[in-house]
Amino acid sequence: MNIKILTPEFVIFEGEVESVLLPGKSGQFQIFKNHAAIVSALVGGKVKIYTEKVSSAYQKYLTKETEAKSSYSYEIKSGVLEFNNDKGIILCE
């Protein structure tokens, strides 16, 4: 599945991921391939993406997590997620 993380200033990440963990208003939730279409408000916290590789253009924005699987995180203040047809856009600040 393809995920884009966008702020008003930068494209933080764009690429294929195995899953993404998000800070929702009712708690954290995770999206995997073939997830149902969803639009959700996000609160402050970490957006974690699980992927094998991150382009060097995006590595400066992401923090490598210390886990067995390849995971990277980006701290947000708030945002919104739109996910449909294995494509997700996270608009955040």
WOSULKA-V534484 format. One record per backbone hydrogen bond with DSSP energy under -1.0 kcal/mol. NH is the residue of the N-H (numbers start at 1). CO is the residue of the C=O. Records with the same first field share a line. If there is no record, write none. Layout:
# WOSULKA-V534484
NH = CO / CO
This chain:
# WOSULKA-V534484
2 = 86
3 = 15
4 = 88
5 = 13
6 = 90
7 = 10
12 = 5
13 = 5
15 = 3
17 = 1
18 = 50
19 = 50
20 = 31
21 = 48
22 = 29
24 = 22 / 27
27 = 24
29 = 22
31 = 20
35 = 32
38 = 83
40 = 81
42 = 79
43 = 23
45 = 76
47 = 74
48 = 21
49 = 72
50 = 19
51 = 70
58 = 55
59 = 55
61 = 58
62 = 58
63 = 73
65 = 71
67 = 65
72 = 49
73 = 63
74 = 47
76 = 45
79 = 42
80 = 91
81 = 40
82 = 89
83 = 38
84 = 87
87 = 84
88 = 2
89 = 82
90 = 4
91 = 80
92 = 6
93 = 78
